[in-house]
């Protein structure tokens, strides 16, 4: 039986208190954006894609936060406890290349579909409504299982730590997120993502260093000696050691994770929206920066916390001594809470509860924006009311956020009563989410993929994957149930089939019934415009943030005034005459909304993103972990360098996604501060 580490009051207090706090912060931030930065979340372009004006730093912070699930910290430590030092590296390598791929696809989308709002809008334009319905379903399944499993995993963890009822946790966690997401839209989630990332990274580095330097661990050298001295034998590891990279279970889990994470990125409209929302100059640098620093979380936290649990769990300092962790507790993620409670006490354990809340709500908020955009843009505006005004679409988006939040709470509760765990969903999710990945990629990269192929390939891939999963589960285990379907090999083979077979189906079907798509069709996707609102849509080409910042630094007062606001009025930056494509124009008359200089810039970034993606795959999957997969156990000196580099990498992540966004947004921060200072000064003078 699990012993509660904190009181139930701690669980309720932290979840409800932080929900209220973030609601207040976001409501204030939205008012500041609208009043001093001319960013109005009461317009759907701002609500869904943040006016496509988010800079490199904030984009990087938001992508990092969306990708920093509790899996990467809490569960990587738990699985390191199970399988040893190899696990964090295979986990880290399964987080990086997807972001690098998304950087490449994001810049392709900037080039070919400059005014897209969701990835599904691209499917609709190219293949029509039946393919559109299919990919809506695939995206919703991916979002629902990804978000639902995260809420459930977090709720089960909170329950294990505090004794709080798991159903209460499933309901309370999404409530606050619904409020601030509905009010603030995508830009609000960018801001909360930054706060979440800042708090989470500081807590994680504190936990890692405090545990490592604790007297019962004795630093890097002490940790190595204590782990080496344990009599734990890990089946599938070289000589059963925790300190070897030759770990069969770690490799198999890492491969399954790679497929699942690929689906979570490419089949989640949230990552596409963050790409659409970023400036042209920010997409590739932001995503590639995250692909580098995201390695730090499982590498540093998983290694130190997971091995520390092995080092102390048989000593009197262990919180639950003389009991050791059961497999159920490990799979529930209780390794990290037990280590913090044993070595750092109640305060650090409460801090972990804060971290869990940050990680879950960040994931849930981006999922809510993604699903609400599908409801408002891909369903309502496409099939219910094609002429809906900006205000109407925004209202539907708000209700979409509320509906998704309520549905996800219910779905997480359903998973709880069905007996599902985070471990089971890790193996199941890739099978149902992977079939649409390669057809989605080919939609942007291959003009030869046909409508028939785009519809049939994912369906055939899904059927093939599920058939592989169930048949192998039955063949190796003799039954099909919640336990046999989370065995590693059936899950891995099924994920491989689900991922690769749609490409084969697509190519074969496209070659049998060939046709070619004209990329100019994508330029007919336009901005959402409400002519009744003077500020309801973007101009086709806004000045870049660099141009605005240069004006603020060197321009005259009259020039600066164009970008600043005064009192209740806001003035938009000037824009050149619109060159927006018209949906009714013949293809020969359709023109790209970007000028030649911008197009050259995009193509240059596309080349950089493509090269970087190949390098990333070679380094993180081949050149780094594979040479270490041999009959060898870490020496003390190698282990010391390994852990030291992991800690340095973590500090690098703090600089990249906490400090750099502040520097990158310094002029916007200054504008908001100056606006508030002027207004406050004017109020004092009047009084």
C-alpha positions as CSV (number, residue, x, y, z in Angstrom):
1,X,0.0,0.0,0.0
2,X,1.3,3.4,-1.0
3,X,2.0,5.8,2.0
4,X,0.9,9.4,1.3
5,X,3.9,11.8,1.1
6,X,1.8,14.9,1.7
7,X,-1.7,15.7,3.1
8,X,-4.8,15.8,0.9
9,X,-5.0,19.5,1.7
10,X,-1.6,20.0,0.0
11,X,-2.9,18.5,-3.2
12,X,-6.1,20.5,-3.2
13,X,-4.4,23.7,-2.1
14,X,-1.7,23.6,-4.8
15,X,-3.9,22.6,-7.7
16,X,-6.7,25.1,-6.9
17,X,-4.3,27.9,-5.7
18,X,-2.1,27.7,-8.8
19,X,-5.1,27.5,-11.1
20,X,-6.5,30.8,-9.6
21,X,-3.0,32.4,-9.7
22,X,-2.5,31.6,-13.4
23,X,-6.0,32.8,-14.3
24,X,-5.2,36.2,-12.7
25,X,-1.8,36.4,-14.4
26,X,-3.2,35.6,-17.8
27,X,-6.1,37.9,-17.5
28,X,-3.7,40.7,-16.6
29,X,-1.3,39.8,-19.4
30,X,-4.2,39.8,-22.0
31,X,-5.2,43.3,-20.9
32,X,-1.6,44.5,-21.2
33,X,-1.2,43.0,-24.6
34,X,-4.4,44.6,-25.9
35,X,-3.8,48.0,-24.3
36,X,-0.1,48.5,-24.9
37,X,1.0,46.1,-27.6
38,X,-2.0,46.2,-30.0
39,X,-2.5,42.4,-29.6
40,X,-6.2,41.7,-29.2
41,X,-7.1,38.1,-28.3
42,X,-10.7,39.0,-29.1
43,X,-9.8,38.4,-32.8
44,X,-9.5,34.9,-34.1
45,X,-6.2,35.4,-36.0
46,X,-4.7,36.4,-32.6
47,X,-6.6,33.7,-30.7
48,X,-5.5,30.8,-33.0
49,X,-2.1,31.8,-34.4
50,X,-1.1,34.9,-32.4
51,X,-1.1,37.1,-35.5
52,X,1.9,35.0,-36.8
53,X,4.2,37.4,-34.9
54,X,5.8,35.5,-32.1
55,X,9.6,35.8,-31.9
56,X,12.3,33.1,-31.6
57,X,12.6,33.2,-27.8
58,X,9.0,32.9,-26.9
59,X,8.3,30.3,-29.6
60,X,11.2,28.2,-28.3
61,X,9.9,28.5,-24.7
62,X,6.4,27.5,-25.8
63,X,7.6,24.5,-27.8
64,X,9.9,23.4,-25.0
65,X,7.1,23.7,-22.5
66,X,4.6,21.7,-24.7
67,X,7.2,19.0,-25.0
68,X,8.2,18.9,-21.3
69,X,5.6,16.5,-20.1
70,X,5.9,14.9,-16.7
71,X,7.1,11.9,-18.7
72,X,10.3,13.6,-19.4
73,X,11.1,14.3,-15.8
74,X,9.1,12.2,-13.3
75,X,8.6,9.1,-15.5
76,X,12.1,9.1,-17.0
77,X,13.4,8.9,-13.4
78,X,11.1,6.0,-12.7
79,X,12.2,4.1,-15.8
80,X,15.8,4.8,-15.1
81,X,15.2,3.1,-11.8
82,X,13.8,0.1,-13.7
83,X,16.5,-0.3,-16.4
84,X,19.5,1.9,-15.6
85,X,21.6,4.6,-17.1
86,X,20.8,3.7,-20.7
87,X,17.2,4.7,-20.4
88,X,17.5,8.5,-20.1
89,X,19.6,8.7,-23.3
90,X,17.2,6.6,-25.3
91,X,14.4,8.8,-23.9
92,X,16.2,12.0,-24.7
93,X,17.0,10.9,-28.3
94,X,13.3,10.2,-28.7
95,X,12.4,13.8,-28.0
96,X,14.8,15.6,-30.3
97,X,14.5,14.6,-33.9
98,X,10.7,15.1,-34.0
99,X,11.2,18.8,-33.2
100,X,13.9,19.1,-35.9
101,X,11.5,17.5,-38.4
102,X,8.8,19.9,-37.3
103,X,11.1,22.8,-38.0
104,X,11.6,21.7,-41.5
105,X,7.9,21.1,-42.1
106,X,7.0,24.4,-40.4
107,X,9.2,26.4,-42.8
108,X,7.8,24.4,-45.8
109,X,4.3,25.4,-44.6
110,X,5.4,29.0,-44.4
111,X,6.5,28.8,-48.0
112,X,3.6,26.8,-49.5
113,X,0.7,27.6,-47.1
114,X,1.5,31.0,-45.6
115,X,-1.9,31.7,-44.2
116,X,-2.9,28.3,-42.8
117,X,-4.4,28.1,-39.3
118,X,-4.3,24.3,-38.7
119,X,-2.7,21.4,-40.5
120,X,-6.1,20.0,-41.2
121,X,-6.9,23.1,-43.3
122,X,-4.1,22.0,-45.6
123,X,-5.6,18.6,-46.0
124,X,-9.0,20.0,-46.8
125,X,-7.6,22.3,-49.5
126,X,-5.7,19.5,-51.2
127,X,-7.9,16.4,-50.9
128,X,-11.4,17.6,-50.1
129,X,-13.9,16.9,-47.3
130,X,-13.6,13.1,-46.9
131,X,-9.8,13.2,-46.3
132,X,-10.5,16.2,-44.1
133,X,-12.9,14.3,-41.9
134,X,-10.5,11.4,-41.7
135,X,-7.6,13.6,-40.6
136,X,-9.8,15.5,-38.1
137,X,-10.6,12.1,-36.6
138,X,-6.9,11.1,-36.5
139,X,-5.8,14.4,-35.0
140,X,-8.6,14.3,-32.4
141,X,-7.7,10.7,-31.4
142,X,-4.0,11.7,-31.0
143,X,-4.9,14.8,-29.0
144,X,-7.5,12.9,-26.8
145,X,-5.2,10.0,-25.9
146,X,-2.1,12.2,-25.5
147,X,-3.9,14.8,-23.3
148,X,-6.1,12.2,-21.5
149,X,-3.2,9.9,-20.6
150,X,-1.2,12.9,-19.4
151,X,-4.1,14.1,-17.1
152,X,-4.6,10.6,-15.8
153,X,-0.8,10.0,-15.2
154,X,-0.6,13.3,-13.3
155,X,-3.8,12.6,-11.4
156,X,-2.6,9.2,-10.4
157,X,0.7,10.7,-9.3
158,X,-1.0,13.4,-7.2
159,X,-3.2,10.7,-5.7
160,X,-0.1,8.6,-4.9
161,X,1.6,11.6,-3.2
162,X,-1.3,13.1,-1.3
163,X,-4.1,10.6,-1.0
164,X,-6.3,13.0,-2.9
165,X,-9.1,11.2,-4.8
166,X,-8.0,10.5,-8.4
167,X,-11.3,11.6,-9.8
168,X,-11.1,15.0,-8.1
169,X,-7.6,15.5,-9.5
170,X,-8.8,14.5,-13.0
171,X,-11.5,17.2,-12.8
172,X,-9.6,20.0,-11.0
173,X,-6.4,20.0,-13.1
174,X,-8.1,21.1,-16.4
175,X,-10.5,23.6,-14.8
176,X,-8.0,26.5,-14.4
177,X,-6.5,25.8,-17.8
178,X,-9.9,26.1,-19.4
179,X,-10.4,29.6,-17.9
180,X,-7.1,31.2,-18.9
181,X,-6.9,29.5,-22.3
182,X,-10.5,30.6,-23.2
183,X,-9.7,34.1,-22.3
184,X,-6.2,34.5,-23.7
185,X,-6.0,32.1,-26.7
186,X,-2.7,30.9,-28.2
187,X,-0.6,33.9,-27.1
188,X,-1.8,33.4,-23.6
189,X,-0.6,29.8,-23.7
190,X,2.8,31.1,-25.0
191,X,3.0,33.3,-21.9
192,X,1.9,30.6,-19.5
193,X,4.3,28.2,-21.2
194,X,7.1,30.6,-20.5
195,X,6.1,30.8,-16.8
196,X,5.7,27.0,-16.6
197,X,9.1,26.4,-18.2
198,X,10.9,28.8,-16.0
199,X,9.5,27.4,-12.7
200,X,9.8,23.8,-13.9
201,X,13.5,24.1,-15.0
202,X,14.5,25.9,-11.8
203,X,12.8,23.2,-9.7
204,X,14.3,20.4,-11.7
205,X,17.9,21.7,-11.5
206,X,17.4,22.3,-7.8
207,X,16.1,18.7,-7.2
208,X,19.0,17.2,-9.2
209,X,21.8,19.2,-7.5
210,X,20.2,19.0,-4.0
211,X,19.9,15.2,-4.3
212,X,23.3,14.7,-5.8
213,X,25.1,16.8,-3.1
214,X,23.1,15.3,-0.2
215,X,25.2,13.6,2.4
216,X,23.5,10.3,1.8
217,X,24.4,10.4,-1.9
218,X,27.9,11.9,-1.6
219,X,28.2,13.7,-5.0
220,X,28.9,12.1,-8.3
221,X,31.5,9.8,-7.0
222,X,29.3,8.7,-4.1
223,X,26.4,8.0,-6.4
224,X,28.5,5.8,-8.6
225,X,29.9,3.8,-5.7
226,X,26.5,3.3,-4.1
227,X,24.9,2.2,-7.4
228,X,27.8,-0.1,-8.1
229,X,27.5,-1.6,-4.7
230,X,23.8,-2.6,-5.0
231,X,23.0,-6.2,-5.6
232,X,20.2,-5.3,-8.1
233,X,20.3,-7.4,-11.2
234,X,18.5,-6.0,-14.3
235,X,17.3,-8.6,-16.8
236,X,18.5,-7.8,-20.3
237,X,21.3,-5.5,-19.2
238,X,25.0,-6.4,-19.6
239,X,25.9,-8.4,-16.5
240,X,22.6,-7.1,-15.0
241,X,24.3,-3.7,-14.3
242,X,22.5,-0.4,-13.9
243,X,25.6,1.4,-15.3
244,X,25.7,-0.1,-18.8
245,X,24.3,1.2,-22.1
246,X,23.7,-2.3,-23.3
247,X,20.1,-2.6,-22.0
248,X,17.6,-4.4,-24.2
249,X,14.5,-3.0,-22.4
250,X,15.8,0.6,-22.7
251,X,16.4,0.3,-26.4
252,X,13.0,-1.3,-27.1
253,X,11.2,1.3,-24.9
254,X,13.2,4.1,-26.6
255,X,12.2,2.9,-30.1
256,X,8.5,2.7,-29.1
257,X,8.8,6.2,-27.6
258,X,10.3,7.6,-30.8
259,X,7.2,6.5,-32.8
260,X,4.8,7.7,-30.2
261,X,6.5,11.1,-29.8
262,X,6.6,11.5,-33.6
263,X,2.9,11.2,-33.6
264,X,2.4,13.5,-30.7
265,X,4.3,16.3,-32.7
266,X,3.2,15.8,-36.3
267,X,-0.4,14.7,-35.6
268,X,-1.0,17.4,-33.0
269,X,-2.2,20.6,-34.5
270,X,-0.8,22.5,-31.5
271,X,2.8,22.1,-32.8
272,X,1.7,23.2,-36.2
273,X,-0.1,26.2,-34.7
274,X,3.1,27.3,-32.8
275,X,4.9,27.1,-36.2
276,X,2.2,29.1,-37.9
277,X,2.2,31.7,-35.0
278,X,6.0,32.3,-35.2
279,X,7.6,34.9,-37.4
280,X,9.2,33.7,-40.6
281,X,12.6,34.3,-39.2
282,X,11.8,32.5,-35.9
283,X,10.4,29.1,-36.9
284,X,13.6,27.2,-37.7
285,X,15.9,28.7,-35.0
286,X,13.3,28.3,-32.3
287,X,12.4,24.6,-33.1
288,X,16.0,23.6,-33.6
289,X,17.1,25.3,-30.4
290,X,14.5,23.3,-28.5
291,X,15.6,20.0,-30.2
292,X,19.0,20.6,-28.7
293,X,18.2,21.6,-25.2
294,X,15.2,19.2,-24.6
295,X,17.8,16.5,-24.2
296,X,18.7,17.9,-20.8
297,X,15.5,16.9,-18.9
298,X,15.5,13.1,-19.1
299,X,19.3,13.0,-19.3
300,X,20.0,15.1,-16.1
301,X,16.9,14.5,-14.0
302,X,16.4,10.8,-15.0
303,X,20.0,9.8,-14.4
304,X,20.5,11.5,-11.0
305,X,17.0,10.9,-9.5
306,X,16.5,7.4,-10.9
307,X,19.9,6.1,-9.8
308,X,19.7,7.8,-6.5
309,X,16.6,5.8,-5.7
310,X,18.6,2.6,-6.3
311,X,21.4,3.9,-4.1
312,X,19.3,4.6,-1.0
313,X,16.1,2.5,-1.1
314,X,17.6,-0.2,1.1
315,X,19.0,2.2,3.7
316,X,17.2,3.6,6.8
317,X,17.1,7.1,5.2
318,X,14.5,5.7,2.7
319,X,11.1,7.1,3.4
320,X,9.3,3.8,3.4
321,X,12.2,1.7,4.8
322,X,12.4,-1.3,4.9
323,X,9.9,-1.6,2.0
324,X,11.3,-1.1,-1.5
325,X,9.4,0.2,-4.5
326,X,7.0,-2.2,-6.1
327,X,6.5,-2.4,-9.9
328,X,3.1,-0.7,-9.6
329,X,4.7,2.2,-7.7
330,X,7.4,2.6,-10.2
331,X,5.0,2.5,-13.2
332,X,3.0,5.1,-11.4
333,X,6.0,7.5,-11.3
334,X,6.5,7.4,-7.5
335,X,10.3,7.0,-7.7
336,X,11.0,10.8,-7.8
337,X,8.6,11.7,-5.0
338,X,10.1,9.0,-2.7
339,X,13.6,10.2,-3.4
340,X,12.8,13.8,-2.7
341,X,10.8,13.0,0.5
342,X,13.7,10.8,1.7
343,X,16.5,13.2,1.1
344,X,15.1,16.7,0.9
345,X,11.9,16.5,3.0
346,X,8.4,17.9,2.8
347,X,9.2,21.2,1.1
348,X,10.8,19.6,-1.9
349,X,8.0,17.1,-2.2
350,X,5.5,19.9,-2.3
351,X,7.7,21.6,-4.9
352,X,7.4,18.5,-7.0
353,X,3.6,18.8,-6.8
354,X,4.0,22.3,-8.3
355,X,6.2,20.9,-11.0
356,X,3.6,18.2,-11.9
357,X,0.9,20.9,-12.1
358,X,3.1,23.0,-14.4
359,X,3.9,20.2,-16.7
360,X,0.3,18.9,-17.0
361,X,-1.3,22.3,-17.5
362,X,1.1,23.3,-20.2
363,X,0.3,20.2,-22.2
364,X,-3.4,20.6,-21.6
365,X,-3.5,24.3,-22.6
366,X,-1.8,23.7,-26.0
367,X,-4.1,20.7,-26.6
368,X,-7.2,22.9,-25.8
369,X,-6.2,25.5,-28.3
370,X,-5.5,22.8,-30.9
371,X,-8.8,21.1,-30.5
372,X,-10.8,24.4,-30.2
373,X,-9.2,25.5,-33.5
374,X,-10.2,22.2,-35.1
375,X,-13.8,22.7,-33.9
376,X,-14.0,26.4,-34.9
377,X,-11.9,26.4,-38.1
378,X,-12.0,22.9,-39.5
379,X,-15.6,22.0,-38.5
380,X,-17.7,25.1,-37.8
381,X,-16.3,27.5,-40.4
382,X,-15.9,24.8,-43.0
383,X,-19.2,22.9,-42.8
384,X,-21.6,24.8,-40.6
385,X,-21.1,28.5,-41.4
386,X,-18.5,29.3,-44.1
387,X,-19.3,33.0,-43.9
388,X,-19.0,33.2,-40.1
389,X,-17.6,36.5,-38.8
390,X,-14.4,36.7,-36.8
391,X,-16.4,37.2,-33.6
392,X,-18.5,34.1,-34.3
393,X,-15.5,32.0,-34.9
394,X,-13.9,33.3,-31.8
395,X,-17.0,32.5,-29.7
396,X,-17.0,28.9,-31.1
397,X,-13.3,28.6,-30.2
398,X,-14.1,29.6,-26.6
399,X,-16.8,27.0,-26.3
400,X,-14.4,24.5,-28.0
401,X,-11.9,25.1,-25.1
402,X,-14.6,24.6,-22.5
403,X,-16.0,21.5,-24.2
404,X,-12.5,19.9,-24.7
405,X,-11.6,20.6,-21.0
406,X,-14.8,18.9,-19.8
407,X,-14.4,16.0,-22.2
408,X,-10.8,15.4,-21.3
409,X,-11.6,15.2,-17.6
410,X,-14.3,12.6,-18.4
411,X,-12.0,10.7,-20.7
412,X,-9.2,10.6,-18.1
413,X,-11.8,9.2,-15.5
414,X,-12.8,6.6,-18.1
415,X,-9.2,5.5,-18.5
416,X,-8.8,5.3,-14.8
417,X,-11.8,2.9,-14.4
418,X,-10.7,0.9,-17.4
419,X,-7.5,0.1,-15.6
420,X,-5.2,2.0,-18.1
421,X,-1.8,3.3,-17.0
422,X,0.8,5.6,-18.4
423,X,2.8,2.5,-19.4
424,X,-0.1,1.0,-21.4
425,X,-0.8,4.3,-23.2
426,X,2.9,4.6,-24.1
427,X,2.5,1.4,-26.2
428,X,-1.0,1.9,-27.5
429,X,-0.7,5.6,-28.6
430,X,1.8,5.1,-31.4
431,X,-0.3,2.4,-33.0
432,X,-3.4,4.6,-33.4
433,X,-1.6,7.9,-34.0
434,X,1.2,6.9,-36.4
435,X,-0.8,6.0,-39.6
436,X,-1.5,9.6,-40.6
437,X,2.1,10.8,-40.2
438,X,3.7,10.0,-43.5
439,X,0.6,10.9,-45.6
440,X,0.6,14.2,-43.7
441,X,4.2,14.8,-44.5
442,X,3.7,13.8,-48.2
443,X,0.9,16.3,-48.4
444,X,3.4,19.1,-48.1
445,X,6.4,17.4,-49.8
446,X,5.1,15.3,-52.7
447,X,2.7,16.6,-55.3
448,X,2.1,13.0,-56.5
449,X,0.1,11.8,-53.5
450,X,-3.5,11.4,-54.6
451,X,-6.8,11.9,-52.8
452,X,-7.5,8.2,-52.9
453,X,-4.1,7.5,-51.4
454,X,-4.5,10.1,-48.7
455,X,-7.7,8.5,-47.6
456,X,-6.9,4.8,-47.9
457,X,-3.3,4.8,-46.7
458,X,-4.0,5.9,-43.1
459,X,-7.0,3.5,-42.8
460,X,-5.1,0.5,-44.1
461,X,-2.1,1.5,-41.9
462,X,-4.2,1.7,-38.8
463,X,-5.9,-1.7,-39.5
464,X,-2.5,-3.3,-40.2
465,X,-1.0,-1.9,-36.9
466,X,-3.9,-3.0,-34.7
467,X,-3.9,-6.4,-36.3
468,X,-0.2,-6.8,-35.7
469,X,-0.5,-5.6,-32.1
470,X,-3.4,-7.9,-31.1
471,X,-2.1,-10.9,-32.9
472,X,1.4,-10.7,-31.5
473,X,0.0,-10.0,-28.0
474,X,-2.1,-13.1,-28.2
475,X,0.7,-15.2,-29.8
476,X,3.3,-14.4,-27.1
477,X,1.1,-14.1,-24.1
478,X,-1.8,-16.4,-24.9
479,X,-4.5,-13.8,-24.1
480,X,-5.5,-10.2,-25.0
481,X,-6.0,-7.9,-22.0
482,X,-4.7,-4.7,-20.4
483,X,-1.5,-6.5,-19.3
484,X,-0.6,-8.5,-22.4
485,X,-1.2,-5.5,-24.7
486,X,1.6,-3.5,-22.9
487,X,4.3,-6.0,-23.6
488,X,7.3,-4.3,-25.4
489,X,7.7,-6.3,-28.6
490,X,4.1,-6.4,-29.8
491,X,3.9,-2.7,-29.2
492,X,7.1,-2.0,-31.0
493,X,6.3,-4.1,-34.1
494,X,2.8,-2.7,-34.3
495,X,4.1,0.9,-34.1
496,X,6.6,0.1,-36.9
497,X,3.8,-1.3,-39.1
498,X,1.4,1.6,-38.3
499,X,4.1,4.2,-39.2
500,X,5.7,2.7,-42.3
501,X,2.9,0.8,-44.0
502,X,0.9,3.9,-44.9
503,X,3.9,5.2,-47.0
504,X,3.9,2.0,-48.9
505,X,0.1,2.0,-49.4
506,X,0.2,5.7,-50.4
507,X,2.9,5.2,-53.0
508,X,1.3,2.1,-54.6
509,X,-2.1,3.7,-54.7
510,X,-0.8,7.0,-56.1
511,X,1.2,5.2,-58.9
512,X,-1.8,3.0,-59.9
513,X,-4.2,6.1,-60.1
514,X,-1.7,9.0,-60.7
515,X,-2.4,12.7,-60.6
516,X,-0.5,15.9,-59.8
517,X,-1.3,18.7,-57.4
518,X,-0.5,22.4,-58.2
519,X,1.1,24.0,-55.1
520,X,-0.5,27.3,-56.0
521,X,-3.8,26.0,-54.7
522,X,-2.5,26.3,-51.2
523,X,-2.1,30.1,-51.6
524,X,-5.9,30.4,-51.8
525,X,-6.0,29.7,-48.0
526,X,-6.6,33.2,-46.7
527,X,-6.7,35.0,-43.4
528,X,-9.9,35.1,-41.3
529,X,-11.4,38.5,-42.0
530,X,-14.3,40.3,-40.3
531,X,-15.0,43.5,-42.2
532,X,-17.2,44.8,-39.4
533,X,-14.1,44.9,-37.2
534,X,-11.3,47.3,-38.2
535,X,-8.7,45.2,-36.6
536,X,-10.0,41.8,-37.3
537,X,-7.4,40.5,-39.6
538,X,-3.7,40.7,-40.3
539,X,-2.4,42.7,-43.2
540,X,-0.7,40.5,-45.7
541,X,2.7,41.6,-44.6
542,X,3.4,43.2,-41.3
543,X,6.8,44.8,-40.5
544,X,9.1,42.3,-38.8
545,X,9.8,42.6,-35.1
546,X,13.4,43.6,-36.0
547,X,12.1,46.5,-38.0
548,X,9.9,47.7,-35.2
549,X,12.6,47.3,-32.7
550,X,15.0,49.3,-34.9
551,X,12.5,52.1,-35.1
552,X,12.0,52.1,-31.4
553,X,15.8,52.4,-30.9
554,X,16.6,55.0,-33.6
555,X,13.4,56.5,-35.0
556,X,11.9,59.9,-34.3
557,X,9.0,60.3,-31.8
558,X,6.5,60.4,-34.6
559,X,7.8,57.1,-36.0
560,X,7.8,55.5,-32.6
561,X,4.2,56.6,-32.1
562,X,3.1,54.3,-34.9
563,X,4.0,51.4,-32.8
564,X,3.1,52.6,-29.3
565,X,-0.4,53.1,-27.8
566,X,-1.8,55.9,-25.8
567,X,-4.7,55.7,-23.4
568,X,-7.5,53.6,-24.6
569,X,-6.6,53.8,-28.3
570,X,-4.2,51.4,-30.1
571,X,-2.6,52.0,-33.4
572,X,-1.6,49.1,-35.6
573,X,1.8,49.2,-37.4
574,X,1.5,50.5,-41.0
575,X,1.4,47.9,-43.8
576,X,1.9,48.0,-47.5
577,X,-1.0,47.4,-49.8
578,X,-2.5,43.9,-49.4
579,X,-1.5,41.2,-51.9
580,X,-3.6,38.6,-50.3
581,X,-4.6,35.8,-52.7
582,X,-8.3,35.5,-53.5
583,X,-10.0,32.1,-53.2
584,X,-11.9,32.8,-56.5
585,X,-8.9,33.9,-58.6
586,X,-7.7,31.6,-61.4
587,X,-4.4,29.9,-60.5
588,X,-2.5,32.0,-63.1
589,X,-3.6,35.1,-61.1
590,X,-2.7,33.8,-57.7
591,X,0.4,35.5,-56.2
592,X,2.4,34.6,-53.2
593,X,1.8,37.1,-50.3
594,X,5.5,37.3,-49.4
595,X,8.0,39.4,-51.4
596,X,11.0,38.0,-53.1
597,X,13.4,38.8,-50.3
598,X,11.2,37.0,-47.8
599,X,10.9,34.0,-50.1
600,X,14.6,33.8,-50.5
601,X,14.9,33.9,-46.7
602,X,12.4,31.1,-46.3
603,X,14.2,28.9,-48.8
604,X,17.5,29.5,-47.1
605,X,16.0,28.4,-43.8
606,X,14.5,25.4,-45.4
607,X,17.9,24.2,-46.6
608,X,19.3,24.8,-43.1
609,X,16.4,22.9,-41.5
610,X,16.8,20.0,-43.9
611,X,20.5,19.6,-43.2
612,X,20.1,20.0,-39.5
613,X,17.3,17.3,-39.4
614,X,19.7,14.7,-41.0
615,X,22.5,15.7,-38.6
616,X,20.2,15.5,-35.7
617,X,19.0,12.0,-36.6
618,X,22.6,10.8,-37.1
619,X,23.8,12.2,-33.8
620,X,21.0,11.5,-31.4
621,X,20.0,8.0,-32.7
622,X,23.2,6.6,-34.3
623,X,26.5,8.3,-33.4
624,X,25.7,9.0,-29.7
625,X,23.9,5.9,-28.1
626,X,24.8,3.1,-30.5
627,X,28.6,3.0,-30.1
628,X,28.0,2.7,-26.3
629,X,25.7,-0.3,-26.8
630,X,28.4,-2.9,-26.0
631,X,29.7,-5.2,-23.3
632,X,30.9,-2.4,-21.1
633,X,30.1,-0.8,-17.7
634,X,30.7,2.9,-17.0
635,X,33.9,3.6,-15.2
636,X,33.9,6.2,-12.4
637,X,35.7,8.8,-14.5
638,X,33.4,8.3,-17.5
639,X,30.3,8.4,-15.2
640,X,31.6,11.6,-13.7
641,X,31.9,13.3,-17.1
642,X,28.6,11.9,-18.2
643,X,26.6,13.4,-15.2
644,X,28.6,16.7,-15.3
645,X,27.7,17.2,-19.0
646,X,24.1,16.4,-18.2
647,X,24.0,19.1,-15.6
648,X,25.7,21.6,-17.9
649,X,23.1,20.8,-20.6
650,X,20.4,21.5,-18.1
651,X,21.8,25.0,-17.4
652,X,22.0,25.5,-21.2
653,X,18.3,24.8,-21.4
654,X,17.7,27.5,-18.8
655,X,19.6,30.0,-20.8
656,X,17.9,29.0,-24.1
657,X,14.2,29.0,-23.0
658,X,14.1,31.2,-19.9
659,X,16.8,33.9,-20.2
660,X,16.9,34.2,-24.0
661,X,13.1,34.8,-24.4
662,X,13.4,37.7,-22.0
663,X,16.2,39.2,-24.0
664,X,14.5,38.5,-27.3
665,X,11.3,40.2,-26.1
666,X,13.0,43.1,-24.3
667,X,11.5,45.8,-26.6
668,X,8.0,44.4,-26.2
669,X,8.5,44.3,-22.4
670,X,9.8,47.9,-22.5
671,X,6.9,49.0,-24.6
672,X,4.4,47.5,-22.2
673,X,6.3,48.9,-19.2
674,X,6.5,52.4,-20.7
675,X,2.8,52.3,-21.6
676,X,1.8,51.4,-18.0
677,X,4.2,53.9,-16.6
678,X,2.8,56.7,-18.7
679,X,-0.7,55.9,-17.9
680,X,0.1,55.6,-14.2
681,X,1.8,59.0,-14.3
682,X,-1.1,60.5,-16.1
683,X,-3.5,59.2,-13.5
684,X,-1.4,60.7,-10.7
685,X,-1.3,64.1,-12.5
686,X,-5.1,64.1,-12.9
687,X,-5.6,63.2,-9.3
